[in-house]
Amino acid sequence: MRMIQTWVFGAAALLAGCGGMPSRQPAQAGSEACTPIDASQVAALFEQWNRAVESGDPDAVVALYAPQSLLLPTVSKQPRLSAAEKRDYFVHFLHDGPSGQIDQRFVDIGCNRVIDAGLYTFRFARTGAVVHARYSYSWKPVDGRWRITSHHSSVLPDS
């Protein structure tokens, strides 16, 4: 069994204002209060995304992205900006029954933003293929729910 390593970079996040505190924190004058989140909740955001992927429903996956967001997908050279472009990618990606697992994670939490980056592995039920990749997600609250604002995924090089 592979051990999953988790690094949480909290000092800068605490200085930034939220740092996963359990209650809303005051923000700078004229801005919104920080939406609280901690490292375990960030892990749950990936699990939510992965469950949507495992469902095979591209619309369920696309619904997790903010209206203004960027997807730089694993198996496509085309950046996906619109919901329609993201949906087109996921229709093809989901065809082979992918399921992801985090292998190594770095989390950086700030006021109303989260970065979750590291390494993950995808297994494809239909083909039996296994793909090791790098990833980064940035998240922010949109209409009361954490949404993906950018997602980059690329196959891990052999060396």
DSSP file (Angstrom, degrees, kcal/mol; ACC not computed):
  #  RESIDUE AA STRUCTURE BP1 BP2  ACC     N-H-->O    O-->H-N    N-H-->O    O-->H-N    TCO  KAPPA ALPHA  PHI   PSI    X-CA   Y-CA   Z-CA
    1    1 A M              0   0    0      0, 0.0     2,-0.3     0, 0.0     0, 0.0   0.000 360.0 360.0 360.0 129.9    0.0    0.0    0.0
    2    2 A R        -     0   0    0      1,-0.1     2,-0.5     0, 0.0     0, 0.0  -0.572 360.0-127.2 -78.9 137.7    1.4    3.4   -1.0
    3    3 A M        -     0   0    0     -2,-0.3     2,-0.6     1,-0.0    -1,-0.1  -0.716  18.3-136.2 -84.1 130.4    1.6    5.9    1.7
    4    4 A I        -     0   0    0     -2,-0.5     2,-0.4   100,-0.1   100,-0.2  -0.769  17.4-150.3 -87.3 125.0   -0.1    9.2    0.8
    5    5 A Q  E     -a  104   0A   0     98,-1.3   100,-1.9    -2,-0.6     2,-0.4  -0.786  11.5-167.8 -97.1 138.8    2.1   12.1    1.8
    6    6 A T  E     -a  105   0A   0     -2,-0.4     2,-0.5    98,-0.2   100,-0.2  -0.989   7.6-174.0-130.2 127.7    0.4   15.4    2.7
    7    7 A W  E     -a  106   0A   0     98,-2.3   100,-1.9    -2,-0.4     2,-0.6  -0.978   5.3-167.0-116.5 131.0    2.0   18.7    3.2
    8    8 A V  E     -a  107   0A   0     -2,-0.5     2,-1.1    98,-0.2   100,-0.2  -0.969   9.8-154.4-120.0 119.1    0.0   21.6    4.4
    9    9 A F  E     +a  108   0A   0     98,-2.6   100,-0.7    -2,-0.6     4,-0.3  -0.783  33.5 152.2 -93.0  98.8    1.6   25.0    4.1
   10   10 A G     >  +     0   0    0     -2,-1.1     4,-2.9     2,-0.1     5,-0.2   0.751  47.1  74.1-105.7 -27.0   -0.2   26.9    6.8
   11   11 A A  H  > S+     0   0    0      1,-0.2     4,-2.1     2,-0.2     5,-0.2   0.932 104.1  41.0 -59.9 -48.6    2.0   29.8    8.1
   12   12 A A  H  > S+     0   0    0      1,-0.2     4,-1.8     2,-0.2    -1,-0.2   0.882 114.5  53.7 -66.3 -36.0    1.5   32.0    5.1
   13   13 A A  H  >>S+     0   0    0     -4,-0.3     4,-0.9     2,-0.2     5,-0.5   0.901 107.5  50.5 -65.0 -39.7   -2.2   31.1    4.9
   14   14 A L  H ><5S+     0   0    0     -4,-2.9     3,-0.7     1,-0.2    -1,-0.2   0.915 111.1  48.5 -63.2 -41.4   -2.6   32.1    8.6
   15   15 A L  H 3<5S+     0   0    0     -4,-2.1    -1,-0.2    -5,-0.2    -2,-0.2   0.816 105.1  60.9 -66.8 -28.4   -0.9   35.4    7.9
   16   16 A A  H 3<5S-     0   0    0     -4,-1.8    -1,-0.2    93,-0.2    -2,-0.2   0.700 120.9-103.7 -73.9 -18.7   -3.2   35.8    4.8
   17   17 A G  T <<5S+     0   0    0     -4,-0.9    -3,-0.1    -3,-0.7    -4,-0.1  -0.112  98.6  45.5 133.2 -43.7   -6.2   35.8    7.0
   18   18 A C    > < +     0   0    0     -5,-0.5     3,-1.5    91,-0.1    -4,-0.1   0.897  50.9 169.1-101.3 -63.0   -8.2   32.5    6.9
   19   19 A G  T 3  S-     0   0    0     -6,-0.4    -5,-0.2     1,-0.3    -6,-0.1   0.749  84.0 -59.5  55.6  26.8   -5.8   29.6    7.2
   20   20 A G  T 3  S+     0   0    0      1,-0.2    -1,-0.3    90,-0.2    -2,-0.1   0.733  82.9 170.6  79.0  21.1   -8.6   27.2    7.7
   21   21 A M    <   -     0   0    0     -3,-1.5    -1,-0.2     1,-0.1    16,-0.2  -0.352  41.5-120.8 -65.4 149.2  -10.0   28.9   10.8
   22   22 A P  S    S+     0   0    0      0, 0.0     2,-0.3     0, 0.0    -1,-0.1   0.575  89.6  45.3 -74.4  -8.3  -13.3   27.4   11.9
   23   23 A S  S    S-     0   0    0     -5,-0.1    -2,-0.1    12,-0.1     2,-0.1  -0.885  99.3 -80.8-130.2 164.2  -15.2   30.7   11.7
   24   24 A R        -     0   0    0     -2,-0.3    11,-0.1    12,-0.1     9,-0.0  -0.378  45.8-147.8 -62.8 137.9  -15.5   33.6    9.2
   25   25 A Q  B     -G   34   0B   0      9,-0.6     9,-1.7    -4,-0.1     2,-0.1  -0.805  21.5-102.8-106.3 148.5  -12.6   36.0    9.6
   26   26 A P        -     0   0    0      0, 0.0     2,-0.2     0, 0.0     7,-0.1  -0.457  38.8-153.9 -66.6 142.4  -12.8   39.7    8.9
   27   27 A A        -     0   0    0      4,-0.3     3,-0.1     1,-0.2     6,-0.1  -0.479  35.8 -63.5-104.8-179.5  -11.3   40.7    5.6
   28   28 A Q  S >  S-     0   0    0     -2,-0.2     3,-2.0     4,-0.2    -1,-0.2  -0.261  75.3 -73.3 -63.4 155.5   -9.9   44.0    4.5
   29   29 A A  T 3  S+     0   0    0      1,-0.3    -1,-0.2    -3,-0.1     3,-0.1  -0.208 119.8  16.3 -53.0 133.7  -12.2   47.0    4.5
   30   30 A G  T 3  S+     0   0    0      1,-0.3    -1,-0.3    -3,-0.1     2,-0.2   0.476 107.8  97.6  83.2   3.1  -14.7   46.8    1.6
   31   31 A S  S <  S-     0   0    0     -3,-2.0    -1,-0.3     1,-0.1    -4,-0.3  -0.736  78.4 -87.3-119.9 171.0  -14.2   43.2    0.8
   32   32 A E        -     0   0    0     -2,-0.2    -4,-0.2     1,-0.1     2,-0.1  -0.301  46.2-100.4 -72.0 156.9  -16.0   39.9    1.6
   33   33 A A        -     0   0    0     -6,-0.1     2,-0.2     1,-0.1    -1,-0.1  -0.421  47.6 -94.4 -70.4 153.8  -15.3   37.9    4.7
   34   34 A C  B     -G   25   0B   0     -9,-1.7    -9,-0.6    -2,-0.1    -1,-0.1  -0.508  31.5-131.1 -71.7 135.8  -13.1   34.9    4.3
   35   35 A T        -     0   0    0     -2,-0.2    77,-0.5   -11,-0.1    78,-0.2  -0.796  30.9-121.5 -85.8 121.8  -14.9   31.6    3.7
   36   36 A P        +     0   0    0      0, 0.0     2,-0.3     0, 0.0   -12,-0.1  -0.337  43.4 154.5 -70.4 144.7  -13.4   29.1    6.2
   37   37 A I        -     0   0    0    -16,-0.2     2,-0.2    -2,-0.0   -16,-0.0  -0.951  19.8-160.7-160.7 149.2  -11.8   25.9    4.9
   38   38 A D     >  -     0   0    0     -2,-0.3     4,-2.0   -16,-0.1     3,-0.4  -0.774  40.8 -91.1-127.9 176.6   -9.2   23.5    6.2
   39   39 A A  H  > S+     0   0    0      1,-0.3     4,-2.2    -2,-0.2     5,-0.1   0.841 123.5  52.9 -59.7 -37.1   -6.9   20.8    4.7
   40   40 A S  H  > S+     0   0    0      1,-0.2     4,-1.6     2,-0.2    -1,-0.3   0.865 109.4  49.7 -68.6 -33.4   -9.4   18.0    5.2
   41   41 A Q  H  > S+     0   0    0     -3,-0.4     4,-1.5     2,-0.2    -2,-0.2   0.847 107.8  53.8 -71.8 -33.3  -12.1   20.0    3.5
   42   42 A V  H  X S+     0   0    0     -4,-2.0     4,-1.6     2,-0.2     3,-0.3   0.923 107.6  50.8 -63.6 -43.6   -9.7   20.6    0.6
   43   43 A A  H  X S+     0   0    0     -4,-2.2     4,-2.0     1,-0.2    -2,-0.2   0.887 107.3  54.3 -59.5 -38.1   -9.2   16.9    0.3
   44   44 A A  H  X S+     0   0    0     -4,-1.6     4,-2.4     1,-0.2    -1,-0.2   0.817 101.1  59.5 -66.5 -30.5  -13.0   16.5    0.3
   45   45 A L  H  X S+     0   0    0     -4,-1.5     4,-2.2    -3,-0.3    -1,-0.2   0.929 106.8  46.4 -63.4 -43.6  -13.2   18.9   -2.7
   46   46 A F  H  X S+     0   0    0     -4,-1.6     4,-3.1     1,-0.2    -2,-0.2   0.927 111.1  52.2 -62.4 -42.6  -11.0   16.6   -4.7
   47   47 A E  H  X S+     0   0    0     -4,-2.0     4,-2.5     1,-0.2    -2,-0.2   0.884 108.1  51.6 -61.4 -37.7  -13.1   13.6   -3.6
   48   48 A Q  H  X S+     0   0    0     -4,-2.4     4,-1.9     2,-0.2    -1,-0.2   0.935 112.1  46.3 -62.1 -46.0  -16.2   15.4   -4.8
   49   49 A W  H  X S+     0   0    0     -4,-2.2     4,-2.2     1,-0.2    -2,-0.2   0.923 112.6  50.3 -61.7 -44.6  -14.6   16.1   -8.2
   50   50 A N  H  X S+     0   0    0     -4,-3.1     4,-3.0     1,-0.2    -2,-0.2   0.881 107.8  52.6 -64.1 -39.2  -13.4   12.4   -8.4
   51   51 A R  H  X S+     0   0    0     -4,-2.5     4,-1.5     2,-0.2    -1,-0.2   0.898 108.9  50.6 -62.7 -39.0  -17.0   11.1   -7.6
   52   52 A A  H  X>S+     0   0    0     -4,-1.9     5,-0.8     2,-0.2     4,-0.6   0.914 111.6  48.1 -63.8 -41.5  -18.3   13.3  -10.4
   53   53 A V  H ><5S+     0   0    0     -4,-2.2     3,-1.5     1,-0.2    -2,-0.2   0.943 111.0  50.2 -61.4 -48.3  -15.6   11.8  -12.7
   54   54 A E  H 3<5S+     0   0    0     -4,-3.0    -1,-0.2     1,-0.3    -2,-0.2   0.758  99.5  66.7 -63.5 -24.4  -16.5    8.3  -11.6
   55   55 A S  H 3<5S-     0   0    0     -4,-1.5    -1,-0.3    -5,-0.2    -2,-0.2   0.748 100.5-134.8 -67.9 -22.2  -20.2    9.0  -12.3
   56   56 A G  T <<5 +     0   0    0     -3,-1.5    -3,-0.1    -4,-0.6    -2,-0.1   0.518  64.3 128.3  79.6   4.6  -19.4    9.2  -16.0
   57   57 A D    >>< -     0   0    0     -5,-0.8     4,-1.4     1,-0.2     3,-0.6  -0.830  43.5-166.4 -99.4 105.5  -21.6   12.4  -16.2
   58   58 A P  H 3> S+     0   0    0      0, 0.0     4,-2.7     0, 0.0     5,-0.2   0.834  88.7  57.7 -61.3 -31.3  -19.6   15.2  -17.9
   59   59 A D  H 3> S+     0   0    0      1,-0.2     4,-1.8     2,-0.2     5,-0.1   0.866 103.0  53.4 -67.2 -34.8  -22.2   17.8  -16.8
   60   60 A A  H <4 S+     0   0    0     -3,-0.6     4,-0.3     2,-0.2    -1,-0.2   0.869 112.2  45.3 -66.0 -36.2  -21.6   16.8  -13.1
   61   61 A V  H >< S+     0   0    0     -4,-1.4     3,-1.8    -9,-0.3     4,-0.2   0.947 112.0  50.0 -70.8 -49.1  -17.9   17.4  -13.5
   62   62 A V  H >< S+     0   0    0     -4,-2.7     3,-1.9     1,-0.3    -2,-0.2   0.817  99.0  67.7 -61.0 -31.4  -18.3   20.7  -15.4
   63   63 A A  T 3< S+     0   0    0     -4,-1.8    -1,-0.3     1,-0.3    -2,-0.2   0.687  91.4  63.2 -63.0 -17.4  -20.7   21.9  -12.7
   64   64 A L  T <  S+     0   0    0     -3,-1.8    84,-2.7    -4,-0.3     2,-0.3   0.534  88.8  86.1 -85.1  -6.7  -17.7   22.0  -10.2
   65   65 A Y  E <  S-b  148   0A   0     -3,-1.9    84,-0.2    82,-0.2     4,-0.1  -0.741  84.6-114.0 -96.3 142.3  -15.8   24.6  -12.3
   66   66 A A  E     -     0   0A   0     82,-3.3     3,-0.1    -2,-0.3    -2,-0.1  -0.347  31.0-110.9 -65.4 152.9  -16.4   28.3  -11.8
   67   67 A P  E    S+     0   0A   0      0, 0.0     2,-0.9     0, 0.0    16,-0.1   0.895 117.3  46.5 -54.5 -40.6  -18.0   30.1  -14.8
   68   68 A Q  E    S+     0   0A   0     14,-0.1     2,-0.3     2,-0.0    -2,-0.1  -0.843  91.9 123.4-102.3  95.9  -14.7   31.9  -15.4
   69   69 A S  E     -     0   0A   0     -2,-0.9     2,-0.4    12,-0.7    81,-0.2  -0.957  50.9-131.2-150.5 164.7  -12.2   29.1  -15.1
   70   70 A L  E     -b  150   0A   0     79,-1.8    81,-2.1    -2,-0.3     2,-0.5  -0.981  10.8-167.4-125.7 131.6   -9.4   27.3  -17.0
   71   71 A L  E     -bC 151  80A   0      9,-2.3     9,-3.0    -2,-0.4    81,-0.2  -0.983   4.2-175.6-116.2 119.9   -8.9   23.6  -17.6
   72   72 A L  E     -b  152   0A   0     79,-3.5    81,-2.4    -2,-0.5     5,-0.1  -0.864  31.0-151.2-108.9  91.9   -5.5   22.5  -18.9
   73   73 A P    >   -     0   0    0      0, 0.0     3,-0.7     0, 0.0    79,-0.0  -0.119  18.9-122.3 -77.6 163.2   -6.3   18.8  -19.3
   74   74 A T  T 3  S+     0   0    0      1,-0.2    81,-0.4    80,-0.1    60,-0.0   0.907 106.4  30.6 -64.7 -46.8   -4.1   15.7  -19.2
   75   75 A V  T 3  S+     0   0    0     79,-0.1     2,-0.3    14,-0.0    -1,-0.2  -0.172 109.9  68.1-116.4  40.2   -4.8   14.3  -22.6
   76   76 A S    <   -     0   0    0     -3,-0.7    13,-0.0     1,-0.1     0, 0.0  -0.968  58.2-151.6-154.0 140.6   -5.5   17.4  -24.7
   77   77 A K  S    S+     0   0    0     -2,-0.3    -1,-0.1     2,-0.1    -3,-0.0   0.643  74.0  96.0 -82.7 -15.3   -3.4   20.2  -26.0
   78   78 A Q  S    S-     0   0    0      1,-0.0     2,-0.1    -6,-0.0    -7,-0.0  -0.645  74.5-132.4 -85.2 121.2   -6.4   22.6  -26.1
   79   79 A P        -     0   0    0      0, 0.0     2,-0.6     0, 0.0    -7,-0.2  -0.482  21.1-140.6 -63.6 140.3   -7.0   24.9  -23.1
   80   80 A R  B     +C   71   0A   0     -9,-3.0    -9,-2.3     1,-0.2     3,-0.0  -0.923  35.9 155.7-111.9 113.1  -10.7   24.7  -22.1
   81   81 A L        +     0   0    0     -2,-0.6   -12,-0.7   -11,-0.2    -1,-0.2   0.810  55.1  60.4-103.4 -42.7  -12.2   28.0  -21.0
   82   82 A S  S  > S-     0   0    0      1,-0.1     4,-2.3   -14,-0.1     5,-0.2  -0.454  84.5-116.5 -88.8 161.3  -15.9   27.7  -21.6
   83   83 A A  H  > S+     0   0    0      1,-0.2     4,-2.8     2,-0.2     5,-0.2   0.886 117.8  54.3 -60.5 -38.2  -18.3   25.2  -20.0
   84   84 A A  H  > S+     0   0    0      2,-0.2     4,-2.4     1,-0.2    -1,-0.2   0.896 108.4  48.1 -64.2 -40.0  -18.9   23.7  -23.5
   85   85 A E  H  > S+     0   0    0      2,-0.2     4,-1.9     1,-0.2    -1,-0.2   0.901 113.0  47.8 -67.4 -40.3  -15.2   23.2  -24.1
   86   86 A K  H  X S+     0   0    0     -4,-2.3     4,-2.6     2,-0.2    -2,-0.2   0.929 111.4  50.9 -64.3 -44.2  -14.8   21.5  -20.7
   87   87 A R  H  X S+     0   0    0     -4,-2.8     4,-2.6     1,-0.2    -2,-0.2   0.923 107.1  53.8 -59.5 -44.9  -17.8   19.3  -21.3
   88   88 A D  H  X S+     0   0    0     -4,-2.4     4,-1.3     1,-0.2    -1,-0.2   0.912 110.7  47.1 -56.5 -44.1  -16.4   18.3  -24.7
   89   89 A Y  H  X S+     0   0    0     -4,-1.9     4,-2.7     1,-0.2     3,-0.4   0.949 113.2  47.2 -62.3 -48.7  -13.1   17.2  -23.0
   90   90 A F  H  X S+     0   0    0     -4,-2.6     4,-2.7     1,-0.2     5,-0.2   0.815 102.2  63.3 -69.5 -29.4  -14.9   15.3  -20.2
   91   91 A V  H  < S+     0   0    0     -4,-2.6     4,-0.4    -5,-0.2    -1,-0.2   0.934 114.3  35.2 -55.6 -44.0  -17.2   13.5  -22.6
   92   92 A H  H >< S+     0   0    0     -4,-1.3     3,-0.7    -3,-0.4     4,-0.4   0.908 117.4  51.4 -77.5 -42.8  -14.1   11.9  -24.1
   93   93 A F  H >< S+     0   0    0     -4,-2.7     3,-0.8     1,-0.2    -2,-0.2   0.888 109.6  50.3 -61.8 -40.2  -12.1   11.5  -20.9
   94   94 A L  G >< S+     0   0    0     -4,-2.7     3,-2.0     1,-0.2    -1,-0.2   0.641  86.5  88.3 -75.5 -14.0  -14.9    9.8  -19.0
   95   95 A H  G <  S+     0   0    0     -3,-0.7    -1,-0.2    -4,-0.4    -2,-0.1   0.822  88.4  48.0 -54.7 -35.9  -15.4    7.2  -21.8
   96   96 A D  G <  S-     0   0    0     -3,-0.8    30,-2.1    -4,-0.4    31,-0.6   0.259 116.2-108.5 -96.0  13.2  -12.8    4.8  -20.4
   97   97 A G    <   -     0   0    0     -3,-2.0    28,-2.3    28,-0.2    -3,-0.1   0.958  44.3-163.8  68.5  55.3  -14.1    4.9  -16.8
   98   98 A P  E     - D   0 124A   0      0, 0.0     2,-0.3     0, 0.0    26,-0.2  -0.352  13.5-175.8 -74.2 152.9  -11.4    6.9  -15.0
   99   99 A S  E     - D   0 123A   0     24,-1.4    24,-2.3    -2,-0.1     2,-0.2  -0.957  13.7-148.8-145.2 128.7  -10.9    7.0  -11.2
  100  100 A G  E     - D   0 122A   0     -2,-0.3     2,-0.3    22,-0.2    22,-0.2  -0.657  11.8-172.2-103.5 155.4   -8.3    9.2   -9.5
  101  101 A Q  E     - D   0 121A   0     20,-1.7    20,-2.6    -2,-0.2     2,-0.3  -0.983  25.8-124.5-143.0 130.7   -6.3    8.8   -6.4
  102  102 A I  E     + D   0 120A   0     -2,-0.3    18,-0.3    18,-0.2     3,-0.1  -0.600  26.9 175.9 -74.5 130.7   -4.1   11.5   -4.8
  103  103 A D  E    S+     0   0A   0     16,-2.8   -98,-1.3     1,-0.4     2,-0.3   0.739  71.8   5.7-102.0 -35.3   -0.5   10.2   -4.2
  104  104 A Q  E    S-aD   5 119A   0     15,-1.8    15,-2.3  -100,-0.2    -1,-0.4  -0.976  71.9-167.0-153.1 136.4    1.1   13.3   -2.9
  105  105 A R  E     -aD   6 118A   0   -100,-1.9   -98,-2.3    -2,-0.3     2,-0.4  -0.967  15.9-170.5-136.1 143.4   -0.5   16.6   -2.0
  106  106 A F  E     -aD   7 117A   0     11,-2.9    11,-2.7    -2,-0.4     2,-0.4  -1.000  17.1-167.6-125.9 128.2    0.5   20.2   -1.2
  107  107 A V  E     -aD   8 116A   0   -100,-1.9   -98,-2.6    -2,-0.4     2,-0.5  -0.969  10.4-175.6-122.4 132.6   -2.2   22.6    0.0
  108  108 A D  E     -aD   9 115A   0      7,-2.5     7,-2.4    -2,-0.4     2,-0.5  -0.983  11.3-166.7-126.6 117.4   -2.0   26.3    0.4
  109  109 A I  E     + D   0 114A   0   -100,-0.7     2,-0.2    -2,-0.5     5,-0.2  -0.897  16.0 157.0-111.1 130.5   -5.0   28.0    2.0
  110  110 A G  E >   - D   0 113A   0      3,-2.7     3,-1.1    -2,-0.5     2,-0.7  -0.681  55.7 -53.1-132.0-171.0   -5.7   31.7    1.9
  111  111 A C  T 3  S-     0   0    0      1,-0.3     3,-0.1    -2,-0.2   -77,-0.1  -0.597 121.1 -17.9 -73.9 112.4   -8.6   34.0    2.2
  112  112 A N  T 3  S+     0   0    0     -2,-0.7     2,-0.3   -77,-0.5    -1,-0.3   0.792 125.1  83.7  60.0  32.8  -11.2   32.8   -0.3
  113  113 A R  E <   -D  110   0A   0     -3,-1.1    -3,-2.7   -78,-0.2     2,-0.4  -0.953  50.9-173.3-159.4 146.1   -8.7   30.8   -2.3
  114  114 A V  E     -DE 109 139A   0     25,-2.0    25,-2.6    -2,-0.3     2,-0.5  -0.997   8.8-159.3-138.2 140.2   -7.2   27.4   -2.1
  115  115 A I  E     -DE 108 138A   0     -7,-2.4    -7,-2.5    -2,-0.4     2,-0.5  -0.994   9.7-178.2-118.1 128.2   -4.4   25.7   -4.1
  116  116 A D  E     +DE 107 137A   0     21,-2.7    21,-2.9    -2,-0.5     2,-0.3  -0.981  18.5 158.8-124.7 114.4   -4.3   21.9   -4.1
  117  117 A A  E     +DE 106 136A   0    -11,-2.7   -11,-2.9    -2,-0.5     2,-0.3  -0.954  13.7  85.1-139.4 154.2   -1.3   20.6   -6.1
  118  118 A G  E     -DE 105 135A   0     17,-2.3    17,-2.4    -2,-0.3     2,-0.4  -0.970  70.0 -36.1 161.2-140.8    0.7   17.4   -6.3
  119  119 A L  E     +DE 104 134A   0    -15,-2.3   -16,-2.8    -2,-0.3   -15,-1.8  -0.951  47.4 175.1-123.2 139.7    0.7   14.0   -7.9
  120  120 A Y  E     -DE 102 133A   0     13,-2.7    13,-3.1    -2,-0.4     2,-0.4  -0.953  19.8-138.4-139.5 164.1   -2.2   11.7   -8.7
  121  121 A T  E     -DE 101 132A   0    -20,-2.6   -20,-1.7    -2,-0.3     2,-0.4  -0.973  11.0-157.6-123.5 135.1   -2.9    8.4  -10.4
  122  122 A F  E     -DE 100 131A   0      9,-3.0     9,-2.8    -2,-0.4     2,-0.4  -0.940   2.5-163.8-111.7 135.2   -5.8    7.6  -12.7
  123  123 A R  E     -DE  99 130A   0    -24,-2.3   -24,-1.4    -2,-0.4     2,-0.6  -0.957  11.0-147.2-114.1 136.4   -7.0    4.0  -13.3
  124  124 A F  E  >  -D   98   0A   0      5,-2.5     4,-3.0    -2,-0.4     5,-0.3  -0.909   3.6-160.9-111.0 112.6   -9.2    3.4  -16.3
  125  125 A A  T  4 S+     0   0    0    -28,-2.3   -28,-0.2    -2,-0.6    -1,-0.2   0.858  88.0  50.4 -60.5 -40.0  -11.8    0.6  -15.8
  126  126 A R  T  4 S+     0   0    0    -30,-2.1    -1,-0.2     1,-0.2   -29,-0.1   0.877 126.5  20.8 -71.2 -38.2  -12.5    0.0  -19.5
  127  127 A T  T  4 S-     0   0    0    -31,-0.6    -2,-0.2    -3,-0.2    -1,-0.2   0.641  92.9-127.2-106.3 -18.6   -8.9   -0.3  -20.7
  128  128 A G     <  +     0   0    0     -4,-3.0    -3,-0.1   -32,-0.3    -2,-0.1   0.473  56.9 151.3  81.0   1.6   -7.0   -1.1  -17.6
  129  129 A A        -     0   0    0     -5,-0.3    -5,-2.5    -6,-0.1     2,-0.4  -0.308  33.5-155.0 -67.0 149.6   -4.6    1.8  -18.2
  130  130 A V  E     -E  123   0A   0     -7,-0.2     2,-0.5    -3,-0.1    -7,-0.2  -0.998   9.4-170.5-126.7 128.0   -2.9    3.5  -15.3
  131  131 A V  E     -E  122   0A   0     -9,-2.8    -9,-3.0    -2,-0.4     2,-0.5  -0.979   9.7-157.1-125.0 124.2   -1.7    7.1  -15.7
  132  132 A H  E     +E  121   0A   0     -2,-0.5    24,-3.0   -11,-0.2     2,-0.3  -0.856  28.7 168.2 -96.9 131.7    0.5    8.9  -13.2
  133  133 A A  E     -EF 120 155A   0    -13,-3.1   -13,-2.7    -2,-0.5     2,-0.3  -0.937  36.6-119.8-143.6 161.0    0.1   12.7  -13.5
  134  134 A R  E     -EF 119 154A   0     20,-3.1    20,-1.8    -2,-0.3     2,-0.3  -0.700  37.3-174.8 -92.0 153.7    0.9   16.1  -11.9
  135  135 A Y  E     -EF 118 153A   0    -17,-2.4   -17,-2.3    -2,-0.3     2,-0.3  -0.989  20.2-175.3-146.8 156.8   -2.0   18.3  -11.0
  136  136 A S  E     -EF 117 152A   0     16,-2.0    16,-2.7    -2,-0.3     2,-0.4  -0.922   6.5-176.2-149.6 134.3   -3.0   21.6   -9.6
  137  137 A Y  E     -EF 116 151A   0    -21,-2.9   -21,-2.7    -2,-0.3     2,-0.4  -0.976   8.1-162.0-121.2 139.0   -6.4   23.0   -8.7
  138  138 A S  E     -EF 115 150A   0     12,-2.6    11,-3.3    -2,-0.4    12,-1.3  -0.985  16.3-170.6-116.2 139.7   -7.2   26.5   -7.6
  139  139 A W  E     +EF 114 148A   0    -25,-2.6   -25,-2.0    -2,-0.4     9,-0.2  -0.912  12.3 171.7-127.2 150.0  -10.5   26.9   -5.8
  140  140 A K  E     - F   0 147A   0      7,-2.2     7,-3.0    -2,-0.3     2,-0.4  -0.977  41.2 -94.9-150.4 156.3  -12.6   29.9   -4.7
  141  141 A P  E     + F   0 146A   0      0, 0.0     2,-0.4     0, 0.0     5,-0.3  -0.582  40.5 179.1 -74.7 130.2  -16.1   30.3   -3.3
  142  142 A V  E >  S- F   0 145A   0      3,-3.2     3,-1.6    -2,-0.4    -2,-0.0  -0.988  72.1 -14.8-131.3 121.0  -18.6   31.2   -6.0
  143  143 A D  T 3  S-     0   0    0     -2,-0.4    -1,-0.1     1,-0.3     3,-0.1   0.882 131.6 -49.9  51.3  42.4  -22.3   31.7   -5.0
  144  144 A G  T 3  S+     0   0    0      1,-0.2     2,-0.4     0, 0.0    -1,-0.3   0.472 122.4  92.0  82.4   2.3  -21.6   30.0   -1.6
  145  145 A R  E <  S- F   0 142A   0     -3,-1.6    -3,-3.2    -5,-0.1     2,-0.4  -0.980  80.6-109.8-130.3 143.7  -19.8   26.9   -3.0
  146  146 A W  E     - F   0 141A   0     -2,-0.4     2,-0.3    -5,-0.3   -33,-0.0  -0.565  43.4-175.6 -70.3 127.0  -16.2   26.2   -3.6
  147  147 A R  E     - F   0 140A   0     -7,-3.0    -7,-2.2    -2,-0.4     2,-0.4  -0.912  30.1-106.2-126.0 151.6  -15.6   26.0   -7.4
  148  148 A I  E     +bF  65 139A   0    -84,-2.7   -82,-3.3    -2,-0.3    -9,-0.3  -0.624  31.2 176.9 -75.9 127.2  -12.5   25.2   -9.5
  149  149 A T  E    S+     0   0A   0    -11,-3.3   -79,-1.8     1,-0.4     2,-0.3   0.692  72.8   9.5-102.8 -27.3  -11.0   28.3  -11.1
  150  150 A S  E     -bF  70 138A   0    -12,-1.3   -12,-2.6   -81,-0.2    -1,-0.4  -0.979  61.1-177.3-150.6 145.3   -8.0   26.6  -12.7
  151  151 A H  E     -bF  71 137A   0    -81,-2.1   -79,-3.5    -2,-0.3     2,-0.4  -0.957   4.0-178.6-144.4 118.4   -7.1   23.0  -13.1
  152  152 A H  E     +bF  72 136A   0    -16,-2.7   -16,-2.0    -2,-0.4     2,-0.4  -0.965   5.1 172.1-118.9 136.6   -3.9   21.8  -14.7
  153  153 A S  E     + F   0 135A   0    -81,-2.4     2,-0.3    -2,-0.4   -18,-0.2  -0.985   1.3 170.5-144.2 132.3   -3.1   18.1  -15.2
  154  154 A S  E     - F   0 134A   0    -20,-1.8   -20,-3.1    -2,-0.4   -80,-0.1  -0.999  40.4 -98.3-144.7 144.5   -0.1   16.6  -17.1
  155  155 A V  E     - F   0 133A   0    -81,-0.4   -22,-0.3    -2,-0.3   -24,-0.0  -0.328  46.3-110.1 -59.4 135.8    1.3   13.1  -17.5
  156  156 A L        -     0   0    0    -24,-3.0   -24,-0.2     1,-0.1    -1,-0.1  -0.528  35.2-117.8 -69.8 127.4    4.2   12.6  -15.2
  157  157 A P        -     0   0    0      0, 0.0    -1,-0.1     0, 0.0    -3,-0.0  -0.241  17.0-120.2 -63.1 156.8    7.5   12.3  -17.2
  158  158 A D              0   0    0      1,-0.2    -2,-0.1     0, 0.0     0, 0.0   0.814 360.0 360.0 -67.8 -30.8    9.4    9.1  -17.0
  159  159 A S              0   0    0      0, 0.0    -1,-0.2     0, 0.0    -3,-0.0   0.427 360.0 360.0-112.7 360.0   12.5   10.8  -15.6
